Amino acid sequence: MDDSWDVSKAVRTFDAFPKASHHYVTHSSRGGIMTIIWTLLTLYLAFHELSSWFDGQEEHQFSVAREIGDMMQINIDMTVAMPCDVIQVNVQSATGDRVLAQNALTLEGTTFDTSSAHLLTTTTPHSPPSLPSILRASKKHTFPSRKPIKNADACRIYGSLDVDKVQGDLHITAVGHGYQTQGPHQPQHLAHDKMNFSHVIDELSFGAFYPRLENPLDMTASVTEEHWQTFKYFLSIVPTTYISSLPPSHAITTNQYAVTSQSRPSPSSHSSGKPPGIFFQYDIEPLELTVRDKRAGLGSFLVRVAGILGGCFVCAEWGLKGVDVVLRGVLGRGRGRGVGEAGEGEGLLSPVEGKEYF
C-alpha cells in the first residue's frame, strides 16, 4: 500500500495541469458572461466545422464520353394553350429516325396557368446547388397527378420516352402543319387563328427522372398573342455523375444542360416551309462531368476541433484580462481586490488559513 501511495505521489509531481486552491479563485459576473459567450462561440464554430467536414469540397473532373450511341430518356411535363386534339408531338434524331412521341406521352386537358412560372429571360442567375443537396434530391418519383378536364382549352403533355443518345429535336406543332402523316386518314388542317403556342414548362430533363433536381427550363413560361409564333430552345447536354464518399457511398448519373431560347413570329405562308410550334433542339456534348466530394480524414477533423476549443479558451481568457485592464484604468475597478482594499463591511479570506478577517 505504501508503494502504491508513493507511485501516486510521484505521478502527481509530473502533473502538467496544476490546480489552484478554491481560496485563490475569484468569481465575478464578467467571468460568467465571458464563459457563456465562449461556450456559445465554441459550439457554433464546432458545429460549422462539422457541417463543413460532412459537406466536403466538390471536385469537378471532365473526361471524354465513354458511351456513344446509347439510349437516353427525356422527361417532360408542360402545358400548351391549345386543346390536345390539335397538338402533335414528334422526336427526330440526327440519324433521320422519327418517333411519334405522343404515343409514349400522356396528353390531358387542363387549364392554362402561368402564376407559378417565370420568364426564362428574366431569371436571376443563381449558384448551382451543392453536391449534398443534389444527392438528397435524387429520389425517383412519378409525375404529379392532376384531374383531367374534358374539352379544355389547354393541354398538359407529360411523361418519359427513350430516344437515341444523339443530336435530335423535340417538336410540338399543330395538326396539319409541319409533318405529313402517311395513310388514308390525314389530320385536319388547323386554322391559323386557332393556334396559340403559349406554354408553361414544369419539367424538362434528360436521363433518370429526378423531379426535385432543378433544371434551367423548370417552371418557365412563354406567352404570345401571335397565332403563327415559333419558340426555339437550343440545349447543350453534358452527362454528369455525382459521387458521394460518405458511407453509404453512392452515385447518381444524370444530365445537365445549358439553354438559349429564341422566339419570333413565323411567316404566315406555306411557301416558307417553317411551321409555327415549340422546338427543342438538343445536342449531346462529347464530354462527361464527374462531381465528387473530398474531405479531410477523421484525425485531421479532430485536430481542427481541438484547435477551435483551445483557441476559443485562450481568446476568452485574454478577453477577460483586457476587460479588467480597461475597467481598472477607466472606471477604477477591477475583478479582484487585495487585502486592505476591501470596502466597508466586506470580508477577505486569508490565503493561508482560509479564515475571514473583519
N, C-alpha and C positions, 0 to 999 in steps of 0.2 A: 504493500500500500504506500509505503514511503517512497519507493522507486517511482510509482505512477505519479505521485504528487510532485516529485522532483521534475519528472518529464513535463508535466503540465505547466509547472512554474517556468521551466526553461523555454517552453514554446511561447509563453506569454511575452518573454523578453524580445521575441522577434516580431511582435505584433506591429504591423505597419499602419494600423489604424487605431492610435491611442484614443481612449475615451475620456472626455472631460467630466469631472465630477459635477453633479447637478447643482452644487453650490456656486459654481462659476458660470452657470448658464443663465442668461437674462432673456426673458420672453417679452416681446413687445407686439403691439398691433401692427406696426410696419413689417415686422418679420413674418407675421401671419398672412398679411396681404401679399407679400412677396412670395411666400410659399404657395399660395393659391394660384397666383399668376404663373409661377414656374411650373406647377403641376399641369395647368391647362395648356400652356405653351408646349410642354413636353409631350402631352398626349396628342395635341394637334400635329406636331412635327413627326411623331412616331407613326400616326395614322396615315399622314401624307406619304411617308417613306414606304409604308406597307402597300398603299394603293399603287405607288409608282412601281414597286417591285412586281406586283401582280400584273399590271398593265404591260410592263416591259417597254422596250424600244422597237419600233417597227423597222424591219429591214426589207427593202424593195429590190428585187432582182429580176432583170429581164433576160429572157433566153429565146432562142429560135423555137418556133412552134414545132412540136413533135408529131402532132396528128393533123393530117391534111385529107380533105375529102370525107370526113366523118359526118355524122348527123348532128343536128343542133335543134334545140327546142325553142320555139317562140311562144311567149306568154303575152296575151293581150287582153285588156279589159277597157273598152272605150265606148262612148255614146256618140252617135251621129244624129243630127237633127233632121232625119228623114225616116219614113216607115221602112220596116225590114223587107217588105216585099219588093222594094225598088232598089235594093242595095245588093251588090255582088262584091265578093272578096276573093282575090286571087294572089298567088305567090308564083313568081317566075324567077328562076335561078339563072346564073350566067351560063350554065350549060344548055339553056333553052327549055328545060323542063318547066311545065306549068302545072300548078296544083290549085284545084278549086277549093280554096281554104274554108269557105263557109260550110262545106260538108263536115269538116273537123271541128269547127267552132259552133258556138251557140248564139243564135240571134233571137232576142226577145224585145217586145215592145216596152217602152219605158218613157219617162218624162225627161225633157232636156233641161238640166240644171247645172249652172256654172258657178253657183255660190261658193263651193268649196275648192274651186280650182283657181289657178293664176295663169297669167300670160307668160309664155316662155321667154319673151324678150324683156320682161320686167322682173325676172327673178333676181334676187340678190345672191351674188357668189358666196358660197359657204365652204368651209374646210371639210374635206371628206371625213366620214365617220371613222373612229378608231377601230383597230382590229378587235378588241374585246366586244364592242357594241355590234360589230358585224357578225361575230360568232354567236352572240346572244340572239340576234335577229334571224339567224339562218335556220329557221324551222319551217318545214314544208306545211303548207295549208292549202285549202281549197279556195276557189274564188268565192267572194261574199255573195250570198243569195239575196235576190230582190223579188218582189212579187211582180210577175209579168202583167202588163197592161194590154188588153186587146184593142186593136185599131188605134194604137198610139201614134203620135206624130214624130216619135224619135225611136231609135233602135239601139239597143245595147248589144255589142259584139264582144264576146269573151270566150276564153278557153286557151288551150295549148295545142300546137301542132308541130310535127317534126319535119324539118327541111334539110336539104344538103348544106353542109358547112362550107359554103362558098358564097361569093357575092350574089346578092339577089335583091328582089323588090317585092314588097307587100303593097298591093293596090286595093283601094276601096273606091269603087266607082258606081255609077248608076246603071241600071239595066238598059241595054241597047246602046251603050256608049263604051268605047274602049276595047271590048272583046267581042268577037263574033262567035256565037255558040253554034256548034255543028249539030245537025239533026233537024227533024221536021218541026219541032216546037221552038220557034225563035222567040226570045223575050220581047215584050212590048217596048217600043221606043219611048222613054220618059221625056215628057215635055220639058223644055228648058226652064220655064217659070216654076216648075215643081222641085227644082234642085236646090239643096241647101247643105253644103258640106261643113257647116259649123260643127265642131266636135269637142269633146272632153276626153282626155286620156287619163284614166285612173291607174293603169299599169301597162308598161311595155318593157319586157325584159327578155333576156336570152339565156338559155341553159335551164338548170333546175329552178322550179318556181319557188322563190322565197319572197312572199308579198311584203314582209316587213323590211326588206332591204330597199333603200332609196335609190331611184334611178332618175336621170335627168329629165325624162318626159313624164314622170309620175305626177298626177294632179295638175296637169296643164290644160289650158283651153285655148281654142282659136275660134273666133266668131266673125262672120261676114254677112253682109246684106246682099252680096252679089250672088247670082244664080249660077254663073259659069266661072267658078273660082277653083284654083288649083293650090293645094297645100303640099309642099315637098319637105321631107325630112331626110337629111343625109347623116347616117350613123356610121361611126368608126368603132368597131367592136374589138376589144382586147380580151382574150381568155385569161382569167385570173384565178389563182389558187390562194386561199387563206389558210395558214397553218398555225396552230397554237401549240406551244411547247409545254403548257401547264398540264399536269395529269388530270383527267384522262386526255391525252393529246389527240386532237382530231383535226381534220382538214375539210374544207368545202371548196368545190370547184364551180365557178360561175363565170359570168362575163360582164365586164364593164364596157361602157360605151360613151363616147362624146358625140354631141349632136349639133348640127346647124340647121336652120329652117329657112324656108322661102315661101312666100305667099304672093300670088299675083292673079289677076283676072286672066282667064284664057280667052283667046279669040273665039267668038261665038260663030265659028264657021267649021263645017265638016271638012273643008279642004285643008285646014290647018293640021289635022291629024293629031291634035293634042286635046283629048277629052278632059273635063274637069274631074276632080276627085282628090283623094288623100293618098299620097305616095310615100312609102318608107323605103328608102334605098340604103341597104346595109352592106358594109364591106368588112371582111374578116382580116384583121392585121396579122402578118406572119410572125408575130411575137407572142410570147406568154409572159405574164407577170406573176411572180410569186411573192406574197407578202407573209412574213413570219415575224414572230415576236422573239426578242432576245432579252435576257435579263441576267444579272449577276448571280453568282452562286449563293447558297444559303449562308455560308460563312461570311462572305462579304456583306450580305444584308445585315447579319447580326452585329458585325463590326460597326457599320454605319449607325445602327440604332444605339449601340453603346456610346458612340461618339456624340450622338444627339443628347443622350441623357447626361453625360459628363459635361458637355459644353453648356447646356442649359443650367446645370447646377453651378458651375463656375461663374457664369454670367450673372445668375441670381445673387450669388454671394458678393460679387463686386458691385452689383447694382445697389444692394442694401448698404454696403460700406459707403458708396458715393452719396446716397441719400442722407446718411448720418453726417457725413462731412459737410454737406450743404446746410443741413439743419443747424449744426453747431456753429457754422460760420455766419449764417444769415439770421437765424432765429435765436441762436444762443442756447439751443437744447439738442440733446442727442439721445441715443438709445439707452445708454447706461450712465451711472454716476459712481464715483469712487467714494470711499469712506471719508466723511467730513463734508460731502457735497449734498447730503440728503436734506430734503426740505423738512419743515416743521411737522412733527407727528409721523415721520417715515422711519421705519426700522431698517437696519442693514444687517446682513449676515456676515459673521466672522468667517473669513476664508480658511481659518484653521479649525475652529471648534464648531462652526455651524450654528452659533448662538446669536440671538438678536441683541443689538445694542439700542437703547432708547435714549 
